[in-house]
């Protein structure tokens, strides 16, 4: 049953990424886009006001520090105690959902942005174009669904020199295939919460 609920939620989240990008004049939230997916599920609540601020603070505490290989290897380094893995979703060119489990993600409450570091792959390609959209799924006190729009992208191409300098993320796994790494910053369009089991 849990797996069925998980799959349904993932498909719903991913489907929302292809909805209209229209926005209402004078508002900071893309209302037409937001309404098109929040109304579909009574098990999810769009956060606002004090509830949103509380979750934003929690997301900061759940984030990784995006440490590079060199930084993680430095004497005295320790990973943030509260850091959790997350799942990032996008829509593949054939319309199927793309899902990657990631370690390197960081939420910035001041700018309401998320930065992730992805090794070359279909999800990275789907999200590495400005204005493309995706979804980040994070498990904290509840299950948080962050709806994202790509704001900026930096590609770190593989070279032995870059790798030996430790420039790639500490969780980088693309050395053998000599894969690029993408640092992608997203605007957070909205944040929802759910108590429904979605992922581990």
N, C-alpha and C positions, 0 to 999 in steps of 0.2 A: 504493500500500500504506500509506504514511504517513497519507494522508487517511482511509483506512478505520479504522486504529488510533485516530486522533484522534477520529473520530466515535463509535466504540465506547466510548472512555473517557469522552467527554463525556456520552453517554446514560447510562452506568453511574453517573457522579458525580451527575447530575441526578436519576436515579431514586432514589438513596439519600436524597434530601431528603424524600421522602414516607414513609419507613419509620417504624416505631414509635418513640415518644419515651420508652419505658419506661426506667427507670434502676434499677440494683441498689442497695439500701440500703447505706450506708457506703462507697461508692466515688465517686471524683470523675469517673470516665468513665461515660457512659451505655452500659453494656456490651451490652444487648440491641440497641440501635441500632447501635453500632459493629460488633458481630459480623455484623449483617445485610448490611453492605456490604464489609467487609474480606475476608470469607471468599470473596467472589465472584471475586476476581482474584489469582492468585499473582504477578502482575507488580508488585503494590503492597505496601508494607510500612508498617504502622502504627508510628510512632516512639515510643520511650519511653526513659527513662534518659538516659545521656550523649548518645546519638544525637539525642534530642529537643532537649536543651539546645543542641547544636551547630547544629542547624537553626534553632532559635528565634533564636540570635545572628545567623545568616545572614539570616533574614527581616527583622530590624531593619535590617541594612545594605542590603537590597534595597528598602526602603520609601521612599515619597516623604515630604516633610515637611508635606504638606497646605497648602502656602502659598496664601494668598489672592491675588487680583489685586493688591491694594495691597502686600502683602509682597513679591511677586515683582518689583514695579516699583521697590522701594526701592533706593537706591544701595548697591552692594556685595553685593546678593543673588546667590547662585548656588545652583542646584538641587543636591541631594545627588548626588554622582558615581555612586553605586551604584544609584540608583533605576531600577526597571524597571516596564514596564507589566505588568498582570495581567489575568486574565479572571475575571469574577464570574458565577456561574450561579444560577438559581432555576427554579422550576416555574411556568409560566404557568397561568392559570385553566382553560385547555382541556387541561392536562396536557402540553403541549409544553415542551421545554427553552428557557429564556431565557438568552442569553449576551451579555455586554457587555464590551468591552475598556476598561479604566480606567487612568488615570494616578494618580488621587488615592486611595491606600490606604496604611495605616500599621499595622504590627504592633507591639504592645506586649508585650514578653516578661514584664515584671513582673506584669501583670494577665492575661496570656494572652488578649488581646483584639485584634480588628482593627477599625479605623475606616476607612470608605470615604466618599467624597463623590460622590453620583450625581445627575446631572441628571434631572428628571422624565421618566419613561418606564416601560415595563412592568416592567423589573427593579427599578427603584426602588419601584414600587407593590407588587410581590411581597414585597419585603424590608422594607418600612417598617412592619410590624406586629410588635410584641414577641412573641417565641417562634417566629416563622417561621424557616425554615431555608434555607440556601444553601451554596454551595461557592465557594471562591476558589482559582484555579489560578495558581501562580507558578513561573516557570522560573529556577532558580538553578544550583547545581552539579548538581542533579537536578531533576525535576519534582515540585513540592510541591502537595499537595491538602489544603486546610484546610476542614474541615467546620464550619459556622457556625450559630449561633442568635442571632437579633436580641435585643439587650439594651436598647437605647435608640435613639431617633430624634429628630432635630431638623430641622425644615423651615425653610429660608430662602426666603420668598416673594419673587418678583421684584417689584422696584419700581425706577424710574429712580434714586431716591435710594440704594438699597442697591447698585446696580450702580456708580454714580458714586463711592461710598465704597470700592469695591473689595472688598466683603465676600465675593463669590463666589470659588470656587476658581480658581486660575490657569489651569486647563484647562477652565473653564466654557464651554459652547458654546450656551447656551439664551437668549442675549439677544434675538435676533430674534423668537423665539416667546414670550418673556417667561415662561420656565419656572422653576419652583421648583427648589431644590437641596436634597438630603437628606443630612445627615450621620448615618450609621448606624454604631453600634458593636455588634459581635458578640462573644459568647463563642465561643472556639474549642473545639469539642467534641473534636476529635482532628486530628492532622496525619499524613498519609501521604506517602511518597516513592515515586517510580517512575523508572526509567531509560527507560521506553517513551516514544517521541515522542508528545506530546499536542497541542501548539499552538506557534505561533511568537511 
